[in-house]
Amino acid sequence: MLVLAGVLGLVYGGFSYTKDTHEATIGAIELSVKEQERVNIPVWAGVGAIALGGLLLLLGSRKS
């Protein structure tokens, strides 16, 4: 899972999500404000996840 997460982090560079911030209802009118947020994943985190996942795979196969 760590290797896959690291590869996805390197390929996409982050992810975005939509968050509801304000809603109001005035009579029959409904108003809502949605903000789109972006979370960037640093390159070092992706490389570190791949390295740690590979290390765990290597050490796990030696114990068995």
GUZA-772267 format. One record per residue: x, y, z of N, C-alpha, C in turn; chain. Coordinates in steps of 0.001 Angstrom, whole numbers, plus 500000, padded with zeros to 6 digits. Example, Ala and Ser with C-alpha at 12.3 -4.5 7.8 and 13.67 -1.06 7.14 Angstrom:
REM residues 2
- 513190,494310,507800,512300,495500,507800,513200,496700,507800,A
- 512850,497750,507080,513670,498940,507140,512900,500030,507870,A
***
This chain:
REM residues 64
- 500822,498809,500000,500000,500000,500000,500869,501259,500000,A
- 501971,501224,500737,502844,502400,500775,503466,502679,499413,A
- 503870,501626,498718,504463,501804,497391,503433,502406,496444,A
- 502224,501888,496462,501163,502401,495602,500826,503858,495942,A
- 500734,504175,497229,500443,505546,497645,501569,506487,497228,A
- 502813,506035,497330,503952,506853,496913,503952,507122,495422,A
- 503656,506100,494635,503601,506267,493178,502471,507219,492799,A
- 501302,507046,493405,500184,507944,493107,500500,509378,493521,A
- 501179,509543,494643,501571,510881,495086,502531,511546,494119,A
- 503458,510769,493562,504398,511329,492592,503720,511644,491262,A
- 502809,510792,490828,502150,510979,489533,501191,512166,489572,A
- 500342,512227,490598,499315,513268,490652,499772,514524,491378,A
- 500715,514420,492275,501226,515586,492979,500301,516125,494052,A
- 499165,515511,494261,498230,515956,495297,496818,515572,494932,A
- 495871,516072,495714,494470,515805,495439,493655,517019,495850,A
- 492448,517088,495332,491566,518207,495672,490238,517666,496184,A
- 489584,518482,496990,488276,518123,497518,487428,519383,497635,A
- 486127,519198,497683,485186,520317,497778,484595,520342,499171,A
- 484562,521529,499762,484037,521663,501111,482952,522728,501123,A
- 481821,522396,501748,480725,523355,501905,481096,524322,503021,A
- 481039,525620,502727,481413,526585,503744,480213,527343,504303,A
- 479290,527738,503458,478144,528507,503920,476873,528033,503210,A
- 475791,527970,503950,474480,527682,503369,473473,528617,504012,A
- 472555,529096,503199,471504,529968,503724,470213,529688,502969,A
- 469119,529725,503684,467799,529564,503081,466979,530806,503414,A
- 466577,531492,502362,465753,532691,502528,464453,532440,501771,A
- 463434,532062,502508,462173,531728,501859,462351,530498,500987,A
- 462034,530648,499696,462160,529538,498755,463536,529505,498085,A
- 464398,530451,498411,465721,530535,497783,466763,529895,498702,A
- 467544,529001,498121,468622,528373,498867,469953,528797,498270,A
- 470841,529270,499111,472175,529686,498675,473215,528806,499347,A
- 474225,528432,498589,475317,527669,499192,476629,528069,498517,A
- 477680,528054,499326,479021,528376,498835,479885,527144,499049,A
- 480530,526707,497991,481419,525556,498067,482805,526003,497643,A
- 483801,525630,498442,485185,525967,498129,485930,524700,497750,A
- 486746,524811,496710,487559,523672,496308,488956,523870,496883,A
- 489388,522904,497671,490688,522950,498327,491625,521959,497631,A
- 492906,522273,497595,493917,521387,496998,494984,521088,498042,A
- 495307,519813,498185,496360,519371,499085,497507,518860,498221,A
- 498659,519503,498323,499832,519084,497555,500635,518070,498362,A
- 501100,517038,497684,501936,516020,498316,503368,516270,497864,A
- 504279,516542,498803,505665,516815,498427,506332,515593,497786,A
- 507299,515855,496932,508016,514774,496241,508721,513881,497254,A
- 509315,514483,498293,510042,513686,499278,509111,512710,499996,A
- 507848,513068,500180,506908,512164,500842,506584,510969,499941,A
- 506431,511211,498645,506176,510121,497701,507351,509167,497604,A
- 508556,509731,497501,509762,508899,497414,509964,508139,498723,A
- 509712,508798,499845,509857,508140,501147,508870,506994,501318,A
- 507637,507174,500861,506635,506106,500964,507037,504911,500108,A
- 507562,505176,498904,508019,504075,498036,509185,503338,498684,A
- 510150,504090,499234,511320,503465,499860,510920,502655,501092,A
- 510059,503213,501937,509630,502505,503138,508812,501264,502784,A
- 507940,501378,501794,507162,500217,501357,508050,499131,500788,A
- 509039,499518,499996,509980,498534,499453,510797,497866,500541,A
- 511209,498650,501530,511974,498097,502647,511134,497109,503449,A
- 509883,497454,503690,509006,496533,504413,508752,495254,503619,A
- 508615,495379,502296,508450,494177,501472,509694,493294,501534,A
- 510857,493914,501483,512126,493177,501515,512312,492481,502861,A
- 512080,493206,503950,512260,492625,505268,511185,491589,505584,A
- 509978,491800,505087,508914,490827,505317,509149,489518,504604,A
- 509761,489564,503421,510014,488326,502691,511190,487559,503284,A
- 512102,488217,503961,513232,487524,504591,512812,486777,505845,A
- 511816,487264,506565,511382,486622,507808,510611,485328,507530,A
- 509941,485253,506399,509100,484087,506115,509888,482890,505662,A
***
